[in-house]
Amino acid sequence: MTIAEIKEIIKNGENYYVEFKEESIRAKELAEEIVAFSNSEGGTILIGVDDEGNIKGVEDDRIEETVMNICRNNCIPHIIPFCESVEVEGKRVLVITVPKGLNKPYSTNEYKYYIRVGTTKRLASKEELLRLFEASGSFHYDLSPVTGTSMKDLDINIIRDYFMRYNTFDLFEEPEGSVERILLNADILKEVDGKKLCTVGGLLIFGKKPESHLPQNGVSFAHFRGSEITDELIDKKLITGRIQDIAEQLMVVIKNNMLVPSVINNLRREEKAEYPMVVLREAIVNSLVHRNYSISGSKIRVFMFDDRIEFRSPGRLPNTVTVTQHDKAS
């Protein structure tokens, strides 16, 4: 990037594709910015420029190495940006070009998913995260046809709501015969030998009863009194359905099994949940999003113990929420 291009970017200010940061930015915050750009359309971060567009410069000779380490250690999956140092008005500015991610959704090492909104970043909502999941080009099994299915296995009302919300048109007002074409173009259906079959992703998100054709879909929950699976079983649940519904139901099940101790603060009784809701939500969504659905016969397993909650998702390493994490998040 040339000096003139950098000056033009600074002149135009921060926007959806541009962020200014000073050298003192923390690794955690920089990872959040990089993840947000990767989950969106990509963008440019100028290190050494303050929010007002004043060039402060960068003095650390190893800042490029630091940035690459952050992208490798603080971002999941790893993100590889392009970094270059450019001298502008006698001061060094680090230009970080973050590409649009090919393996969405990306998260920080705390399993927080950020997106770019206007000139800022924010945590993705459940619906936005599902859209990132659907748009991910890396989840090829998601597009595989499911034998023995048809359009009758899909809940057309939920599909209609989806298109009205994100594509601003009413599926029911489309010409007769065009609905199948729309669902084929959206990879909800796939044509095989003249038959219109549901895709794996189509069933998981829009199916009436996905587990009828995908028995690996669902979550097995177990709560033990103690710290081992050999300890007394307190509660056990099997949760099935569409993945967005599984996420909501599992959240309720875990909340119902959590301790809610009371504390007295300024003579007022306050309840404090055993685990913060935001940490649980991210762990639940992460286990569903990154589950390898090509592994049949094995559901996601969630084990709740006195000191931790374990999320065991087929195809990836177990994710654990601990009391220590709760203390850090409080």
DAPEJO-V734691 format. One record per pair of residues at least 24 apart in sequence whose ideal C-beta (glycine too) atoms are under 6 Angstrom apart, sorted by the first residue. I is the first residue (numbers start at 0). J is the second residue. D is the distance in Angstrom with one decimal. If there is no record, write none. Layout:
BEGIN
<<I J D> <I J D>>
END
This chain:
BEGIN
<<0 94 5.2> <2 87 5.5> <5 85 5.9> <5 87 5.5> <9 52 4.9> <13 118 4.6> <14 118 5.8> <15 115 5.9> <16 42 4.1> <17 43 5.3> <18 44 4.8> <19 45 5.3> <19 48 4.2> <19 50 5.8> <20 46 5.3> <21 49 5.4> <21 55 5.6> <22 47 5.8> <22 57 4.9> <26 69 5.0> <29 69 5.6> <30 69 5.4> <30 73 3.7> <30 74 5.6> <30 107 5.0> <31 107 5.9> <31 113 5.2> <33 78 5.7> <33 97 5.5> <34 74 5.7> <34 105 4.7> <34 107 5.7> <34 113 4.9> <35 113 3.9> <35 114 5.6> <35 115 4.7> <35 120 3.7> <36 97 4.0> <36 115 6.0> <37 78 5.3> <37 97 5.9> <37 100 3.7> <37 105 4.5> <38 103 5.7> <38 104 5.8> <38 105 5.4> <38 114 4.9> <38 131 5.9> <39 114 5.6> <39 115 3.8> <40 99 5.3> <41 97 5.4> <41 98 4.9> <41 99 3.8> <42 97 5.6> <43 96 5.5> <44 95 4.2> <45 92 5.7> <46 93 4.0> <47 92 4.3> <47 93 6.0> <54 87 5.8> <54 88 5.7> <54 90 5.2> <56 90 3.1> <56 91 5.5> <57 91 4.8> <57 93 5.3> <62 93 5.6> <73 107 5.9> <73 108 4.9> <75 106 5.0> <76 102 5.0> <101 136 5.7> <102 137 4.4> <103 131 4.6> <103 135 4.7> <104 131 3.9> <110 281 4.5> <110 285 4.8> <111 281 5.9> <128 284 5.7> <129 243 6.0> <132 288 5.0> <140 199 5.9> <140 292 5.8> <140 293 4.4> <141 199 5.3> <141 200 3.7> <142 186 5.4> <142 198 5.3> <143 199 5.2> <144 189 4.3> <144 191 5.1> <144 196 4.0> <145 196 6.0> <145 197 5.2> <145 202 5.9> <145 212 5.1> <148 196 5.2> <148 197 4.0> <148 212 5.5> <150 195 6.0> <152 197 5.5> <152 206 5.8> <152 207 5.9> <153 205 4.9> <154 205 5.8> <154 207 5.1> <157 205 5.4> <158 205 5.1> <199 292 5.9> <203 242 5.1> <204 241 6.0> <210 239 4.4> <215 295 4.8> <215 297 6.0> <217 298 4.7> <218 245 5.8> <218 249 5.5> <218 299 4.6> <218 301 5.9> <219 298 5.0> <219 300 5.0> <220 252 5.5> <220 301 4.7> <221 302 5.6> <222 256 4.8> <222 303 4.2> <223 304 5.5> <225 305 5.9> <226 304 5.0> <226 305 5.8> <226 306 5.6> <242 287 5.0> <246 283 5.3> <246 284 5.9> <246 287 6.0> <249 283 5.5> <253 279 6.0> <256 303 5.7> <274 320 5.9> <274 325 5.2> <275 325 6.0> <275 328 4.7> <278 320 5.7> <278 328 5.6> <282 310 5.4> <282 318 5.7> <282 320 5.3> <286 310 4.3> <286 312 4.3> <289 315 5.4>>
END
